[in-house]
Amino acid sequence: MVDIPNDHPRAESLRVRHAIIDGMHSKIVAEAGLIAHGRGEAYDYLIGEKTHDFAIDAIDAAAAMLYLAKHPVLSVNGNTAVLCPEDMIKFSNKTRIPLEINLFYRSDERMNAITEVMKKYNANLILGNNSEYYEEIDEISSLRRVVDKRGIYSADVVFVPLEDGDRTIGLKKNNKKVITVDLNPLSRTSQQADITIVDNIIRVFPLLLKSFDSIDGRSDAEAILSRYDNNKILKSAMEKITSYFKDKL
Amino acid sequence: MVDIPNDHPRAESLRVRHAIIDGMHSKIVAEAGLIAHGRGEAYDYLIGEKTHDFAIDAIDAAAAMLYLAKHPVLSVNGNTAVLCPEDMIKFSNKTRIPLEINLFYRSDERMNAITEVMKKYNANLILGNNSEYYEEIDEISSLRRVVDKRGIYSADVVFVPLEDGDRTIGLKKNNKKVITVDLNPLSRTSQQADITIVDNIIRVFPLLLKSFDSIDGRSDAEAILSRYDNNKILKSAMEKITSYFKDKL
């Protein structure tokens, strides 16, 4: 880990950046995951690196959708395993929603490295890493199509943060509801998902857990979901970015 | 090199992405250079991945400033050595403006790997890689401070693409004119440079050479420079990004 002075104007961003690089060294993060992280940094910068109302509303809807789901699953990739393992696993353990490792740049080495992270933080429910349960989703062309029979394959709601557009479209074709966390409101994933949380994944899980805990039964969750309009949320996020630039003009 | 189908909607972007990853394997590109490339991808996306008028005007001014300079230098880092070695070296050889390798994540291994790229494309004037000529610029805190006595140390104009803010500020404190290529019009580098080309470096060098070739003597170059207003250019770039989002609303 590189030593970063606390008074550096970009100290927090640099610390996260080096955690991602260390994650690549330990095979958790794919090499292309570093480039993806850079894209995320750029978009996070454009929303002032903070959680806005449009993200809060999407988080509340996501909590409600996960609450009401018959068979929800949280998809895990290398970047999430480095960026927020503790908060993600805490959410999974408390809500009993399983975590499924599902990778674009899939290899046994990476599956194992990510499984180790999950175990280190005491994850109770880990799917995706046992070949006995492998199934394929034909509508996904990448290795993302290899899923767990007990997890994404039979899920009605899939939480897929830091996503590629192809998978979101493939999951939708299989009549699954998709919740995503994506800092670019214009990405194919953001546009295709049922619920798009435009925020940094680092900030999302504690808020998601708080929101989940505050749900007052099924009718409350249904009311939250019925009020929710993802297109409106995406427009708010774009307006925020637009106004960020306008303020600098 | 990964095989990417030509009909993929992001084929060109994916090809460049994999060239950067290959560059990391051959030690040309720093690991953090992958993250920086991701940031660039995000901002390039926001300007529609094409060269706009605000970049053309900045390129014309940059050509004029390099033309008029007593002692101009082109600074080279790992990402530029992967993204546009041929065009950059062609520009250097034709204009006799030397290339100086100057790295944030500096190591002998990387200096040598980049020197090899320069030689492969027949660069005539390579500086920065001979310890006999090392000098330091005190105002730069990173290893970027190690410069070549015959190059950046004595330069009046430095062309520093894909830059960190600290170096730009350090060079300015040493009364050097700074030309940069930076896709984020709000970065410290963009804001501090004398001329900011908001464009993808891949597209810049052929246009810079064309502009340099078309200069009709010193008085023409002086006229181009006297008309140029970098603040106006930065505002145009921000307006472009703002309108990109507005059009999607």
Contacts between the chains, C-beta under 8 A, distances in Angstrom:
chain1	res1	chain2	res2	distance
A	17	B	32	6.4
A	17	B	35	5.6
A	20	B	35	6.9
A	21	B	31	4.8
A	21	B	32	6.6
A	21	B	35	7.7
A	24	B	31	6.9
A	31	B	21	4.8
A	31	B	24	6.9
A	31	B	34	6.8
A	32	B	17	6.5
A	32	B	21	6.6
A	34	B	31	6.8
A	34	B	34	3.7
A	34	B	35	5.1
A	34	B	38	6.9
A	35	B	17	5.6
A	35	B	20	7.0
A	35	B	21	7.7
A	35	B	34	5.1
A	35	B	35	7.1
A	35	B	37	5.5
A	35	B	38	4.0
A	35	B	41	6.9
A	36	B	38	6.1
A	37	B	35	5.5
A	37	B	38	6.1
A	38	B	34	6.9
A	38	B	35	4.0
A	38	B	36	6.1
A	38	B	37	6.1
A	38	B	38	2.1
A	38	B	39	4.4
A	38	B	40	7.5
A	38	B	41	7.1
A	38	B	42	7.2
A	39	B	38	4.4
A	39	B	39	6.9
A	39	B	41	5.5
A	39	B	42	4.3
A	40	B	38	7.5
A	41	B	35	6.8
A	41	B	38	7.1
A	41	B	39	5.5
A	41	B	42	8.0
A	42	B	38	7.2
A	42	B	39	4.3
A	42	B	41	8.0
A	42	B	42	3.5
A	42	B	43	5.8
A	42	B	184	7.1
A	43	B	42	5.8
A	45	B	184	7.8
A	45	B	186	8.0
A	184	B	42	7.1
A	184	B	45	7.9
A	186	B	245	7.8
A	186	B	248	5.9
A	235	B	249	5.6
A	238	B	245	4.7
A	238	B	248	6.0
A	238	B	249	5.6
A	239	B	245	7.8
A	239	B	249	6.8
A	241	B	245	5.5
A	242	B	242	5.0
A	242	B	245	4.5
A	242	B	246	5.9
A	242	B	249	7.8
A	245	B	186	7.8
A	245	B	238	4.6
A	245	B	239	7.8
A	245	B	241	5.5
A	245	B	242	4.5
A	246	B	242	5.9
A	248	B	186	6.0
A	248	B	238	5.9
A	249	B	235	5.6
A	249	B	238	5.6
A	249	B	239	6.8
A	249	B	242	7.7
